[in-house]
């Protein structure tokens, strides 16, 4: 069972300055679908240009797989048996897609499936609480949680909001989508050939055979990703105990959000880690990143930030055959087996009840998302002593590095390769289809949050178009020439689909030369599929003074 993929460019493009984990995850997923999914690759996009862009991203992975696309406003084409029966979108925001389904189909025609990334932004919190409880979602929809701790967080938000709605409004029945846990994936084959590249990569970075290189990959953000203090302190202490002639290196293959981040990391390293050779590398460059994977001995990611939910880079490190040192934090707990693939070090934060002021400032937008995450991270501690012990054990033992690296590489291929993960997605979509098939069809309904504007704002004008109103020609000897002139005006072409076609206008003008017609008569002589469009077109023709519409005397 497969699904159409909602292609929103921001969810998949990685060639960008503001690269984040969700972009890398979206691109990896799209490649996985192109390579491993059943059936054709079908993209749902706003226009054909975006669909072509999406297919171009994965052209090398498609092989001879059939491809196609459908416009988002024609989502009814998702309905089986001709459609796949499911639409996947690269984020947790399902409300607009659910309203579209309600408008076009009713609700039981196809499933919707999203995926979590951060749960800490205001938009994500609303999407994963208020929207899930109030949008027209169904039990045959799903929001994939990338880790067990993310699902617990979402359930906690839903529980709190459900209790609030019950207490204030008496609400007692809530329909929520499924919340399965499926990890993000990696393309393990992308990491083939690293051992052969290793001597050259280490030589280029000045890493001697007896030296040990630690590696961090990702955004260099001390407020929004991982504060470097525990790593820098622990690495310095380990470096001080190495015998003469051996150097500890720290490769930081990342990218910065600005000079404050660049200077902050440099200041902390110079102050806390003078005995470690730190090498900042451009982590967005694929060749540079591949060389870093090949040159490294130990991967380190000490996330202390609530913006993190899964953590893709430790899984990438395992695919590269590296042992990992990570914090016992969010999704890392699901991916890294402590003592097997690497070492997880303890973290600590204050209990609930001590952060109400932080939540208040976030809610009032007094603090930005970055400030919110940074404030929470300042009260989140990583056990630096445990980091030191973990690094020392791996730095001093090539055998431990080899054993953990091999275990992690095997786990990455068996559990996190996109070939396996795509299979889990498709199993979920098949299960959603079973739920949907057991449900009764629902009538189409205008979503109350996005009503027809002509119904919503019906009280604004003096009157509304009616069948009994009379239509007459406006002033001027050649209405068709005037039509062409006025349709070309920028001020009259805000929405190109509103004016009637030239053929429709010419036919109407010819009929009106014989005398007035009622609106009802004009529309009755129009093909049914064009009647609604022509009704709007009549009002546009009156707007540009090519016809007059008035009550019969």
C-alpha positions in Angstrom: 0.0 0.0 0.0 1.5 3.3 -1.0 0.5 7.0 -0.8 0.7 10.2 -2.8 3.4 12.5 -1.4 2.4 16.1 -0.7 5.4 18.0 -2.3 5.9 21.2 -0.3 9.4 22.4 -1.3 10.3 23.5 2.2 9.9 19.9 3.4 12.5 18.4 1.1 15.1 20.8 -0.2 18.5 20.5 1.5 20.5 22.9 -0.7 19.9 25.8 1.6 21.6 28.1 4.2 19.1 27.3 7.0 19.4 23.5 6.7 17.7 21.7 9.5 17.1 18.0 10.4 13.6 18.1 9.0 14.9 19.0 5.5 17.4 16.2 5.5 14.7 13.8 6.8 12.2 14.9 4.1 14.8 14.5 1.4 15.8 11.1 2.6 12.2 10.0 2.8 11.5 11.2 -0.7 14.5 9.3 -2.0 13.3 6.2 -0.1 9.9 6.4 -1.7 11.5 6.8 -5.1 13.7 3.8 -4.5 11.7 1.4 -2.4 7.9 2.1 -2.4 5.4 0.0 -4.2 3.8 1.3 -7.3 4.4 4.7 -9.0 5.7 7.8 -7.3 2.8 10.2 -7.2 3.3 13.8 -6.0 0.5 16.1 -5.0 1.6 19.7 -5.6 0.4 23.3 -6.0 1.5 23.3 -9.6 3.3 21.3 -12.3 6.5 23.3 -11.8 6.8 22.2 -8.1 5.9 18.6 -9.1 8.7 18.6 -11.6 11.1 20.0 -9.0 10.2 17.2 -6.6 10.7 14.5 -9.2 14.0 16.1 -10.2 15.3 15.8 -6.6 15.0 12.0 -6.8 15.7 11.4 -10.5 18.7 9.3 -9.7 16.7 7.0 -7.4 13.6 6.5 -9.6 15.0 3.9 -12.1 12.1 2.9 -14.3 9.4 3.6 -11.7 6.3 5.4 -13.2 5.7 8.9 -11.9 2.8 11.3 -11.8 1.3 14.3 -10.1 -2.0 15.7 -9.1 -3.1 19.3 -8.2 -3.8 19.8 -4.5 -7.2 21.3 -5.2 -8.2 18.1 -7.0 -7.5 15.8 -4.1 -10.6 13.7 -4.8 -8.3 11.9 -7.3 -6.8 10.2 -4.2 -9.9 8.2 -3.7 -9.6 4.4 -4.5 -9.8 2.5 -6.7 -8.1 4.8 -9.1 -6.2 6.7 -6.4 -3.8 5.4 -3.8 -6.1 6.2 -0.9 -3.6 8.2 1.2 -1.8 11.5 1.2 1.5 11.9 3.1 2.6 15.4 4.1 6.1 16.1 5.5 5.0 17.7 8.7 2.4 17.4 11.5 0.0 20.1 10.1 -3.0 18.3 8.8 -5.8 20.7 9.4 -6.0 22.4 6.0 -5.7 19.0 4.2 -8.5 17.6 6.4 -10.7 20.6 5.6 -10.1 20.1 1.9 -11.1 16.5 2.2 -14.2 17.5 4.1 -15.1 20.0 1.3 -14.3 17.7 -1.6 -15.3 14.3 -0.3 -16.7 14.3 3.2 -14.0 12.4 5.0 -13.9 8.7 4.2 -12.4 8.9 0.7 -8.7 8.8 1.7 -6.4 8.9 4.6 -4.1 11.7 5.7 -0.7 11.0 7.2 1.8 13.5 8.7 5.0 13.2 10.7 6.4 15.0 13.7 9.6 17.0 13.7 10.0 19.6 16.5 7.2 19.7 19.1 8.5 22.9 20.8 7.5 25.7 18.4 4.1 27.4 18.9 3.0 26.3 15.5 3.9 22.7 16.2 2.2 22.7 19.6 -1.0 24.0 18.1 -0.8 21.5 15.2 -0.3 18.6 17.6 -3.0 19.6 20.1 -5.7 22.1 19.1 -5.7 21.1 15.4 -5.7 17.3 16.1 -8.7 17.7 18.4 -10.7 20.2 16.3 -9.8 19.6 12.7 -12.0 17.1 10.8 -9.5 14.3 11.2 -10.5 10.7 11.4 -9.3 7.4 13.0 -8.0 6.4 9.6 -5.6 9.3 9.6 -2.2 9.3 11.4 0.6 11.5 12.6 3.8 9.5 12.7 5.8 10.1 15.9 9.5 9.6 15.2 10.3 8.5 18.8 8.4 7.1 21.8 9.2 10.3 23.8 7.6 12.4 21.1 4.4 10.3 21.2 4.3 10.7 25.0 4.7 14.5 24.5 1.9 14.7 22.0 -0.4 12.5 24.2 0.4 14.8 27.1 -0.7 17.9 25.1 -3.9 16.2 23.9 -4.7 15.0 27.4 -4.3 18.5 28.8 -6.4 20.2 26.0 -9.1 17.5 26.2 -9.5 18.1 29.9 -9.7 21.9 29.4 -12.3 21.5 26.6 -14.3 19.2 28.8 -14.2 21.5 31.8 -15.1 24.7 29.9 -17.4 23.3 27.2 -18.5 19.9 28.3 -16.8 18.3 25.4 -16.6 14.5 25.9 -16.0 12.9 22.5 -12.8 13.5 20.7 -11.7 11.8 17.4 -8.0 11.7 17.1 -5.7 10.2 14.4 -3.4 7.3 15.0 0.0 8.1 16.7 2.3 5.3 15.6 6.0 5.4 16.3 8.1 5.0 13.2 11.7 6.2 13.1 13.4 8.3 10.5 15.7 6.5 8.2 19.1 6.7 6.5 20.4 5.4 3.2 23.1 3.0 4.4 24.5 2.5 1.0 25.5 6.2 0.9 28.2 5.4 3.5 29.8 2.6 1.6 33.5 3.1 0.7 34.4 5.2 3.8 37.2 2.8 4.9 39.0 3.2 1.6 38.7 7.0 1.9 39.9 7.1 5.5 43.7 7.4 4.9 43.3 10.3 2.5 40.7 12.1 4.6 42.8 11.9 7.7 45.9 13.1 6.0 44.1 16.1 4.5 42.9 17.0 8.0 46.3 16.5 9.6 45.2 13.6 11.7 48.1 11.3 12.5 47.5 7.5 12.6 47.8 7.4 16.4 45.5 10.4 16.9 41.8 10.2 17.7 39.2 12.3 16.0 35.8 13.1 17.5 33.1 14.3 15.2 30.0 16.4 15.6 27.6 16.9 12.6 24.8 19.3 12.5 23.7 22.9 13.2 26.2 24.8 15.3 23.7 26.4 17.7 24.4 26.5 21.4 20.8 27.7 22.1 18.9 25.6 19.6 20.7 22.3 19.2 23.5 21.4 21.6 25.5 23.5 24.0 29.2 22.7 23.6 30.2 23.2 27.2 30.0 19.5 28.4 31.8 18.3 25.3 34.6 20.9 25.4 35.2 20.4 29.1 35.3 16.6 28.8 37.4 16.5 25.7 40.0 18.8 27.3 40.3 16.5 30.3 40.7 13.5 28.1 43.3 15.3 26.0 45.3 16.1 29.1 45.7 12.4 29.9 46.9 11.3 26.4 50.6 10.3 26.1 52.9 12.7 24.3 52.7 12.6 20.6 49.0 11.8 20.5 46.5 14.5 19.7 42.7 14.6 20.2 40.9 16.3 17.4 37.3 17.6 17.3 35.8 17.9 13.8 32.7 20.1 13.8 31.1 19.5 10.4 28.3 22.0 10.7 26.9 25.4 9.9 26.2 28.5 11.9 23.2 30.8 12.1 25.2 34.0 12.4 28.3 35.6 13.9 27.1 35.2 17.4 27.1 31.5 17.0 30.5 31.5 15.3 32.1 33.7 18.0 30.4 31.9 20.8 31.7 28.5 19.9 35.2 29.8 19.2 35.3 31.6 22.5 34.2 28.6 24.4 36.7 26.3 22.6 39.6 28.7 23.2 38.7 29.0 26.9 37.7 25.5 27.8 39.5 23.2 25.3 42.9 24.6 24.5 44.5 21.1 24.3 42.2 19.8 21.6 42.7 20.5 17.9 39.3 21.9 16.9 38.5 22.0 13.1 35.3 23.6 12.0 34.2 22.1 8.6 31.4 23.1 6.2 28.9 20.4 6.9 26.5 21.4 4.1 29.1 20.4 1.5 28.6 16.7 0.7 32.2 16.0 -0.2 33.5 17.7 3.0 30.9 15.8 5.1 31.8 12.5 3.5 35.5 13.1 4.3 34.6 13.9 7.9 32.7 10.6 8.3 35.7 8.8 6.9 38.3 10.5 9.1 36.5 10.3 12.4 36.9 7.7 15.2 34.0 8.6 17.5 30.8 10.5 16.9 29.5 12.8 19.6 26.1 14.6 19.9 25.2 15.9 23.3 21.8 17.4 22.5 20.2 19.3 25.5 17.5 21.0 23.6 13.7 20.5 23.4 13.7 21.3 19.6 15.3 17.9 19.1 12.8 15.0 18.7 14.6 12.2 16.9 18.2 13.1 16.1 19.2 11.8 12.7 22.9 12.3 12.9 23.7 9.5 15.4 21.9 7.1 13.1 24.0 8.4 10.2 27.1 7.9 12.3 26.1 4.3 13.0 25.6 3.8 9.3 29.1 5.1 8.8 30.4 2.5 11.3 31.3 5.0 14.1 30.7 4.4 17.8 28.5 7.2 19.3 28.4 9.2 22.5 25.1 10.8 22.9 22.9 12.3 25.6 20.2 10.1 27.1 17.7 12.5 25.6 14.5 12.2 23.5 14.8 10.1 20.3 18.5 9.2 21.1 17.1 6.9 23.7 15.3 4.9 20.9 18.1 4.7 18.5 21.4 4.2 20.5 21.6 1.1 22.6 23.7 2.1 25.6 26.8 0.0 25.8 26.1 -1.7 22.5 26.2 0.9 19.7 27.7 3.6 21.9 27.3 5.3 25.2 24.3 7.4 26.4 25.2 9.9 29.1 22.6 11.2 31.7 20.7 14.5 31.5 18.7 16.4 34.1 16.0 19.2 34.0 13.8 20.8 36.6 10.3 19.2 37.3 7.1 20.5 35.9 5.8 23.6 37.7 9.0 25.5 37.6 8.7 26.7 34.0 5.4 28.6 34.0 7.1 31.9 33.4 8.9 30.5 30.3 5.6 29.1 28.9 3.9 32.5 29.5 6.6 34.4 27.6 6.5 31.9 24.8 2.7 32.2 24.6 2.7 36.0 24.5 5.4 35.9 21.8 7.7 37.9 24.2 10.3 35.2 23.5 11.0 33.9 20.1 11.1 30.1 19.4 14.9 30.3 19.6 14.8 32.2 22.9 12.3 29.7 24.3 14.5 26.7 23.4 17.6 28.5 24.6 16.0 29.4 28.0 14.9 25.8 28.5 18.3 24.4 27.5 20.0 26.7 30.1 18.2 24.7 32.8 19.0 21.4 31.2 22.2 19.7 32.3 24.4 17.0 30.7 26.5 14.9 33.1 29.9 16.2 32.1 31.7 13.6 34.2 29.8 10.8 32.3 30.8 12.4 29.0 34.4 12.4 30.1 34.2 8.7 31.1 32.6 7.8 27.8 35.1 9.7 25.7 38.1 8.3 27.7 36.9 4.7 27.2 36.5 5.1 23.5 39.6 7.2 22.9 41.8 4.7 24.7 40.3 1.5 23.3 40.4 0.9 19.5 38.8 -2.5 20.2 35.8 -0.9 21.9 35.5 1.6 19.1 35.5 -1.3 16.5 33.0 -3.4 18.4 30.5 -0.6 19.0 31.0 0.7 15.4 30.2 -2.7 13.9 27.1 -3.1 16.2 25.8 0.3 15.2 26.4 -0.3 11.5 24.5 -3.5 11.7 21.6 -1.9 13.6 21.5 1.0 11.2 21.1 -1.4 8.2 18.6 -3.7 9.9 16.4 -1.1 11.6 16.9 2.4 10.2 17.7 1.9 6.5 15.0 3.6 4.4 14.3 0.3 2.7 13.0 -1.0 6.0 11.4 2.2 7.2 9.4 2.7 4.0 8.1 -0.8 4.6 6.8 0.4 8.0 5.2 3.4 6.4 3.4 1.3 3.8 2.2 -1.2 6.5 0.7 1.8 8.4 -1.0 3.1 5.2 -2.5 -0.4 4.6 -3.8 -0.5 8.2 -5.3 3.0 7.8 -7.0 1.8 4.6 -8.6 -1.1 6.5 -10.0 1.3 9.1 -11.3 3.5 6.3 -13.0 0.7 4.4 -14.9 -0.2 7.5 -16.3 3.3 7.8 -19.4 4.7 6.1 -19.1 7.5 3.5 -19.7 11.0 4.8 -21.5 13.8 3.0 -19.4 16.7 1.7 -19.5 19.7 4.0 -18.1 23.2 3.9 -15.5 23.5 6.6 -16.7 26.0 9.2 -13.2 27.6 9.4 -13.0 28.2 5.7 -16.6 29.0 4.5 -17.4 30.0 1.0 -16.5 33.8 1.0 -19.7 34.7 -0.8 -21.7 33.0 2.0 -19.5 34.2 4.8 -19.6 37.9 3.7 -23.1 37.9 2.3 -24.1 40.8 4.6 -21.5 43.1 3.1 -23.0 44.1 -0.3 -26.3 45.8 -1.1 -27.6 42.6 -2.7 -26.7 39.2 -4.2 -26.8 37.9 -7.7 -30.3 36.3 -8.3 -31.9 34.5 -11.2 -34.6 37.2 -11.7 -32.2 40.1 -12.1 -31.9 41.6 -15.6 -28.7 41.7 -17.6 -28.2 44.4 -20.3 -25.2 45.6 -22.3 -23.1 48.4 -20.9 -22.2 51.6 -22.7 -20.0 51.6 -25.8 -20.3 50.4 -29.4 -17.9 47.4 -29.3 -18.2 45.4 -26.0 -15.9 42.6 -27.2 -13.1 45.1 -28.0 -13.6 46.7 -24.6 -13.6 43.2 -23.0 -10.2 42.5 -24.5 -8.9 45.9 -23.4 -10.1 45.7 -19.8 -9.2 42.0 -19.2 -5.6 43.0 -20.0 -5.5 45.7 -17.3 -3.5 44.8 -14.3 -6.2 46.2 -12.0 -8.8 44.0 -13.6 -6.8 40.7 -13.6 -6.1 40.0 -10.0 -7.5 36.5 -10.4 -7.3 35.4 -14.0 -9.8 32.6 -13.5 -12.6 35.0 -12.7 -13.4 36.7 -16.0 -15.4 34.6 -18.5 -13.6 33.2 -21.6 -13.6 35.4 -24.7 -15.9 32.9 -26.4 -18.4 33.1 -23.5 -18.2 36.9 -23.5 -18.7 37.2 -27.2 -21.8 34.8 -27.1 -23.3 36.8 -24.2 -22.8 40.2 -25.9 -24.4 38.8 -29.1 -27.5 37.6 -27.2 -27.8 40.8 -25.3 -27.9 42.9 -28.5 -31.4 41.4 -29.0 -32.5 42.7 -25.6 -32.2 42.1 -21.8 -32.0 38.6 -20.4 -32.4 37.4 -16.8 -29.5 36.0 -15.0 -31.4 32.7 -14.8 -31.8 32.6 -18.5 -28.1 33.3 -19.2 -27.0 30.6 -16.8 -29.6 28.0 -18.0 -28.2 28.3 -21.5 -24.6 27.6 -20.2 -23.1 24.1 -19.8 -23.6 22.9 -16.2 -19.9 22.6 -15.5 -19.4 26.3 -16.4 -22.5 27.8 -14.7 -20.8 28.7 -11.3 -17.8 30.2 -13.1 -20.0 32.2 -15.4 -22.1 33.5 -12.5 -19.0 35.0 -11.0 -18.0 36.1 -14.5 -21.2 38.1 -14.9 -20.4 40.1 -11.7 -16.9 40.7 -13.1 -18.4 42.0 -16.4 -20.5 44.4 -14.4 -17.5 45.4 -12.4 -15.7 46.5 -15.5 -18.9 48.1 -16.9 -19.4 45.8 -19.9 -22.9 44.8 -18.7 -25.4 46.2 -16.2 -27.3 44.0 -13.8 -30.4 45.4 -12.1 -33.8 44.5 -10.8 -36.6 44.2 -13.3 -39.0 47.2 -12.9 
